[in-house]
């Protein structure tokens, strides 16, 4: 699961760098989608470790998925 989080982080970093350099923000929903996936995996890792802080990761992940879907629908 750690490798998947690293790969998703690299994708988010690459998309964000591209958007900043080119000032083209059409890929923002994809960035939000992958960022939501990272937060979801973080929350699931916290659940597996029996920690209490996973609630915030799950809430943030849900919000990011919602914003990503709205971004896809608006384009």
C-alpha positions in Angstrom: 0.0 0.0 0.0 2.9 2.3 0.6 4.1 1.9 -3.0 0.7 2.9 -4.3 0.7 6.0 -2.1 4.1 7.0 -3.4 3.0 6.4 -7.0 -0.1 8.5 -6.5 2.0 11.2 -4.8 4.3 11.4 -7.8 1.3 11.7 -10.1 -0.2 14.5 -8.1 3.2 16.3 -7.9 3.7 16.0 -11.7 0.2 17.2 -12.5 0.5 20.1 -10.1 3.9 21.1 -11.5 2.5 21.0 -15.0 -0.4 23.1 -14.1 1.7 25.7 -12.3 4.3 25.9 -15.2 1.8 26.1 -18.0 -1.0 28.0 -16.2 -3.4 25.5 -17.7 -5.8 24.3 -14.9 -7.9 21.9 -17.0 -6.3 18.9 -15.3 -7.3 20.1 -11.8 -10.1 17.5 -11.4 -7.6 14.7 -12.0 -5.2 16.2 -9.4 -8.1 16.3 -6.9 -9.1 12.7 -7.8 -5.6 11.4 -7.1 -5.2 13.5 -4.0 -8.5 12.0 -2.7 -7.2 8.6 -3.4 -4.0 9.4 -1.4 -6.1 10.6 1.5 -8.3 7.5 1.4 -5.3 5.2 1.4 -3.9 7.2 4.4 -7.2 6.8 6.2 -7.3 3.1 5.5 -3.7 2.7 6.8 -4.7 4.5 10.0 -7.7 2.1 10.4 -5.4 -0.9 10.0 -3.0 0.5 12.7 -6.0 1.1 15.1 -5.5 4.8 15.4 -8.2 7.3 16.0 -7.1 10.0 13.5 -8.5 8.2 10.5 -11.8 10.2 10.6 -10.3 13.4 9.2 -8.6 11.5 6.3 -11.8 9.9 5.3 -13.8 13.2 5.5 -11.1 15.0 3.5 -11.0 12.2 1.0 -14.8 12.3 0.5 -14.7 16.1 0.1 -11.9 15.8 -2.5 -13.9 13.1 -4.5 -16.9 15.4 -4.4 -15.0 18.4 -5.7 -13.3 16.2 -8.3 -16.7 15.0 -9.6 -18.0 18.5 -9.7 -14.9 19.5 -11.7 -15.5 16.7 -14.2 -19.2 17.7 -14.6 -18.4 21.4 -15.1 -16.0 20.7 -18.0 
